[in-house]
Amino acid sequence: MRELDLAGYAQAFGRIHGAFTMDAALLFFAYASLAGERGHVMEIGVHHGLSAIAVAALRGEGARMVALDTFGASGSATASGGMSADERTFRASMERFHGDTSFVRVIAADSRAVAPGDLGAGFSFCHIDGGHSAEETRSDLALASAVCRGGGLVALDDYFNPSFPGVSEGTVRHLIERPGDLAPLAIGANKVLFRRGAAGDLNARLGERYPFIPRTRAVFAGSEVLVFGSGLAHYVDIGASSVGELRPRELRLRVDLEPHVDRLIASPGTTVPLRVRVRNRSNVPLEWSDSPFGLSYHVTGPIERYENARVWFEPALAEGQERLMDVQVQVPERPGEYTIEIDVVWEGICWLRDRGNRPATARLTVR
């Protein structure tokens, strides 16, 4: 079984047609690395194989992959989310990254015509990206959950995509009709990830193993889920990582800070605004997460205060972008000359000055 070369796979994006992303692949890899023993894998709606390459890498030793797509046989406009698939192109993509693809079983059919008995059992990962109507989504979820073993993972495409409301409708129907069948785990990269049966402690374990990947929390279908708003690729060293172990990327945390004035004059105990131009030169976005980035300040002088209010980066400030932000400076009670040191904090991790970034300063006269 050939190990998937992640650096080589990353170069396939933009070359192999498909709406799949590296963020989604890394989400799959992160959870599959914690979900237990690997078995067979399945993808419904393989198109040209961009996502199937990643799914195939999640199978167990000696296990097979089921690739289920109409390949134009039924003329269905919604197959693979409206994308026409070509079996020869799909097989060529798989051979490029996996060599001998005798482990792949291609089923050229409408997934609604396939029964669980046609596939067998023992699947540990299923990716659903087939027809996007409510009926097709409901049927695909039922098929995946029937063949997926307890603790296995089911990934669903386009649940939050407003162009395909049938996906969310079909999913809700399945969850209501079969409570306890699929437990939501994560949302990110246009995917919702479920676990067959109970979610267990998988999200807690993911946080322990991959603390360098930012996430927030939400409640979906009555369960707490992790939300990966900016994806994972910003934070993962693709070249040093493998399917079974993601490694953190070396981060460059650099932010230019330019206050609009170099001196403030204020009365004791008041609050005064200080406008700052923030330009992100980091290789990661400044964003909200469980460990959010915020603009803040320190005050030094007759009275020193190092913990002050934050102005959070909502929406995110991407690399190369800039924004004007207002910091509300709480003026000390004691008159005198002070220095305001303006900096960005990565909450719970570091102040950027501790990573070599230069803070900005402004004088503060209190009288």
C-alpha positions in Angstrom: 0.0 0.0 0.0 1.6 3.2 -1.2 1.7 6.1 1.3 0.2 9.3 -0.2 2.8 12.0 -0.8 1.0 15.0 0.6 3.4 17.6 -1.0 2.8 16.0 -4.4 -1.0 15.8 -3.8 -1.1 19.5 -2.9 0.1 20.2 -6.4 -2.8 18.4 -7.9 -5.2 21.1 -6.8 -5.9 23.2 -9.9 -4.6 20.5 -12.2 -7.3 17.9 -11.5 -10.8 19.4 -11.9 -13.0 19.4 -8.8 -14.3 21.5 -6.0 -12.4 19.7 -3.3 -9.8 21.5 -1.3 -6.6 20.7 0.6 -8.3 22.0 3.7 -11.0 19.3 3.4 -8.3 16.6 2.8 -6.5 17.7 6.0 -9.7 17.7 7.9 -10.3 14.1 6.8 -6.7 13.1 7.7 -6.9 14.7 11.2 -10.0 12.9 12.3 -9.2 9.6 10.6 -5.9 9.5 12.5 -7.9 9.4 15.7 -11.0 7.4 14.8 -9.6 3.9 15.3 -8.7 1.0 13.1 -9.1 1.6 9.4 -11.2 -0.5 7.1 -12.8 -0.1 3.7 -13.6 3.4 2.4 -16.2 4.7 0.0 -16.9 7.8 -2.0 -20.2 8.7 -3.6 -19.6 11.1 -6.5 -15.9 10.8 -7.4 -15.8 13.1 -10.5 -12.2 13.2 -11.7 -10.8 11.7 -8.5 -9.4 14.8 -6.7 -11.1 13.9 -3.4 -11.0 10.2 -4.0 -7.2 10.3 -3.9 -7.4 11.5 -0.3 -10.2 9.1 0.7 -8.3 6.1 -0.7 -5.4 7.0 1.5 -7.6 6.4 4.5 -8.3 2.7 3.9 -6.7 0.0 6.0 -4.0 -2.4 4.8 -5.5 -4.7 2.3 -8.8 -2.9 2.3 -10.7 -1.8 -0.7 -12.2 1.5 -1.9 -15.7 1.7 -3.5 -16.0 4.5 -6.0 -19.7 5.1 -6.7 -20.7 7.5 -9.5 -23.1 7.5 -12.5 -20.2 8.4 -14.8 -22.9 9.8 -17.0 -24.7 6.5 -17.3 -28.1 7.7 -16.0 -27.9 11.2 -17.4 -28.6 12.6 -14.0 -28.0 16.4 -13.8 -27.4 16.2 -10.1 -24.9 13.4 -10.0 -21.7 14.5 -8.3 -23.2 17.9 -7.5 -23.9 18.7 -11.2 -20.4 17.7 -12.4 -20.0 15.2 -15.2 -17.6 12.4 -14.3 -15.4 10.4 -16.6 -14.2 6.9 -15.5 -11.0 6.9 -17.5 -10.0 10.3 -16.1 -10.9 9.1 -12.6 -8.8 6.0 -12.9 -5.8 7.9 -14.3 -5.9 10.3 -11.3 -6.0 7.4 -8.9 -3.1 5.6 -10.7 -1.0 8.7 -10.6 -1.0 8.8 -6.8 -1.7 5.2 -5.7 -0.1 3.1 -8.5 -1.8 -0.2 -8.7 -5.5 0.5 -8.2 -6.8 -3.0 -8.1 -8.1 -2.1 -4.6 -10.7 0.2 -6.3 -14.1 -1.1 -7.0 -15.9 1.2 -9.4 -19.7 1.1 -9.4 -21.2 3.1 -12.3 -24.7 3.5 -11.1 -27.2 5.8 -9.4 -26.4 5.4 -5.7 -30.1 5.1 -5.0 -30.0 1.8 -6.9 -27.2 0.4 -4.7 -28.1 -1.6 -1.5 -25.9 -2.1 1.5 -25.7 -5.8 0.7 -24.1 -4.9 -2.6 -21.2 -3.3 -0.8 -20.7 -5.4 2.3 -19.6 -4.1 5.7 -16.5 -2.9 7.5 -16.2 0.6 6.1 -14.4 3.1 8.3 -14.7 6.3 6.1 -17.4 7.4 3.6 -17.4 10.6 1.7 -20.7 11.8 0.2 -20.5 14.2 -2.7 -23.1 12.7 -5.1 -26.6 14.0 -6.0 -27.5 17.1 -4.1 -31.3 16.7 -3.9 -33.0 16.0 -0.6 -33.9 12.5 -1.8 -30.4 11.6 -3.0 -28.7 13.0 0.2 -31.1 11.1 2.4 -30.5 7.9 0.5 -26.7 8.4 0.4 -26.6 9.0 4.2 -28.7 5.9 4.8 -26.3 3.8 2.6 -23.2 5.1 4.2 -24.4 4.6 7.7 -25.6 1.1 6.9 -22.1 0.0 5.7 -20.0 2.1 8.1 -19.0 0.3 11.2 -19.4 1.8 14.7 -17.0 4.6 15.3 -16.4 5.1 11.5 -16.6 8.5 9.9 -19.0 9.9 7.3 -18.2 13.2 5.5 -20.9 15.2 3.8 -20.4 17.8 1.1 -22.3 21.1 0.7 -24.5 21.0 3.7 -24.1 24.8 4.2 -24.0 25.7 0.5 -27.0 27.9 -0.3 -26.9 26.6 -3.9 -27.9 23.1 -2.8 -30.6 23.4 -0.1 -31.6 19.8 -0.8 -28.5 18.6 1.0 -29.4 20.1 4.3 -33.1 19.1 3.9 -32.1 15.4 3.2 -29.6 15.5 6.1 -32.2 16.8 8.6 -34.7 14.2 7.5 -32.1 11.4 8.1 -31.1 12.7 11.5 -34.8 13.0 12.6 -35.8 9.6 11.3 -32.7 7.8 12.6 -31.7 9.4 15.8 -28.4 8.3 17.2 -27.3 6.9 13.8 -24.8 9.7 13.0 -23.2 12.0 15.6 -22.0 15.4 14.2 -18.3 16.1 14.9 -17.0 18.9 12.8 -17.8 21.6 10.2 -15.2 23.0 7.9 -14.0 23.3 4.3 -17.6 22.9 3.0 -17.9 19.6 4.8 -19.8 18.3 7.8 -18.2 15.3 9.5 -20.2 12.7 11.4 -19.2 9.7 13.4 -21.2 6.5 13.2 -22.9 6.0 16.6 -21.7 8.2 19.4 -19.1 10.9 18.9 -17.2 9.9 22.0 -14.1 11.9 23.0 -12.9 12.4 19.4 -13.1 16.2 19.4 -11.3 16.4 22.8 -8.5 14.1 21.4 -8.2 16.2 18.3 -7.7 19.3 20.3 -5.0 17.6 22.3 -3.2 16.1 19.3 -3.5 19.2 17.0 -3.6 22.2 19.3 -2.0 24.3 16.5 -5.1 24.2 14.3 -7.6 27.0 15.3 -11.2 26.1 15.7 -14.4 27.4 17.4 -17.3 25.6 18.8 -21.0 25.4 17.8 -24.0 23.2 18.4 -25.4 21.2 15.5 -28.2 18.7 15.7 -28.0 18.8 19.5 -24.2 18.1 19.6 -21.3 20.3 20.2 -19.1 20.4 17.1 -15.8 22.0 16.2 -15.8 24.6 13.4 -12.7 25.1 11.3 -13.5 28.5 9.8 -10.3 29.2 8.0 -9.4 25.6 7.3 -6.3 23.8 8.2 -3.8 24.3 5.4 -2.5 27.6 6.9 -1.3 25.8 10.0 0.0 22.5 8.6 3.4 21.8 7.2 2.4 19.8 4.2 5.9 18.6 3.4 6.6 17.3 6.9 3.2 15.7 7.4 1.7 12.4 6.5 -1.9 11.1 6.3 -1.5 9.7 9.8 0.3 12.6 11.4 -0.1 16.4 10.7 2.8 18.5 11.6 2.6 22.2 12.5 3.8 24.8 10.0 6.4 27.4 11.2 4.4 30.6 11.6 5.6 34.0 10.6 3.7 36.4 12.9 4.3 39.9 11.6 1.8 42.8 11.8 2.5 46.5 11.0 0.8 48.8 13.4 0.5 52.5 12.7 -1.4 54.7 15.2 -3.0 57.8 13.6 -1.6 60.1 16.2 1.6 59.9 18.2 0.2 61.6 21.3 -3.1 61.6 23.3 -4.1 64.1 26.0 -6.8 63.0 28.3 -8.3 63.4 31.8 -7.8 60.8 34.5 -10.1 57.8 34.5 -11.6 58.6 31.1 -11.7 56.4 28.0 -10.2 57.8 24.7 -10.2 56.1 21.2 -6.9 55.5 19.4 -7.2 54.6 15.7 -4.6 52.1 14.4 -3.9 51.0 10.9 -3.2 47.2 11.0 -1.5 45.5 8.1 -1.2 41.7 8.4 2.2 40.4 7.1 1.8 37.0 8.8 1.5 33.8 6.9 -1.8 33.1 8.8 -5.0 35.1 9.0 -5.7 37.1 12.1 -9.1 35.6 13.1 -11.5 34.6 15.7 -11.2 31.0 17.1 -10.9 29.3 20.5 -7.6 31.2 20.6 -8.5 34.4 18.8 -6.2 37.2 17.6 -7.0 40.7 19.1 -5.6 44.2 19.0 -4.7 45.5 22.4 -2.2 47.7 24.3 -0.1 48.0 27.4 0.3 51.2 29.5 3.6 52.1 31.1 4.4 55.1 33.3 3.5 56.2 36.9 0.9 53.4 36.7 1.5 50.2 34.6 -1.3 48.1 33.2 -0.6 45.1 30.9 -4.0 43.5 30.5 -6.5 45.6 28.7 -9.5 45.1 26.4 -9.1 43.4 23.1 -10.5 44.4 19.7 -11.0 41.0 18.0 -10.4 40.4 14.3 -13.9 39.7 13.1 -14.0 39.2 10.2 -10.6 37.7 9.7 -7.7 39.8 8.4 -6.0 37.7 5.7 -2.3 37.9 4.8 -1.6 41.1 3.0 -4.8 42.8 4.1 -5.0 46.0 6.2 -7.8 47.5 8.3 -8.4 50.6 10.5 -9.3 49.6 14.0 -10.2 51.7 17.1 -8.7 50.8 20.5 -10.5 52.2 23.5 -7.7 53.3 25.8 -8.6 53.3 29.5 -6.8 56.3 30.9 -5.0 55.8 34.3 -6.3 57.7 37.4 -3.0 59.2 38.2 -1.8 62.3 36.2 1.5 62.0 34.4 3.3 61.0 31.2 2.7 57.5 29.9 3.5 55.3 26.9 0.9 53.3 25.2 2.4 50.2 23.6 0.0 48.8 20.9 0.4 45.1 20.1 -1.6 42.1 18.8 -2.3 39.2 21.2 -2.9 35.6 20.1 -5.1 34.8 23.1 -3.7 32.1 25.4 -0.6 31.7 23.2 1.5 34.8 22.9 1.8 38.5 22.3 3.3 39.1 18.9 6.2 41.2 20.4 7.3 37.9 22.0 7.6 36.4 18.5 9.8 39.3 17.2 7.1 41.7 16.0 7.6 45.4 16.7 4.8 47.0 18.7 3.7 50.6 18.0 3.8 53.3 20.6 2.0 56.6 21.3 2.5 59.0 24.2 -0.3 59.6 26.7 -0.5 62.8 28.8 -2.9 62.5 31.7 -3.8 65.8 33.3 
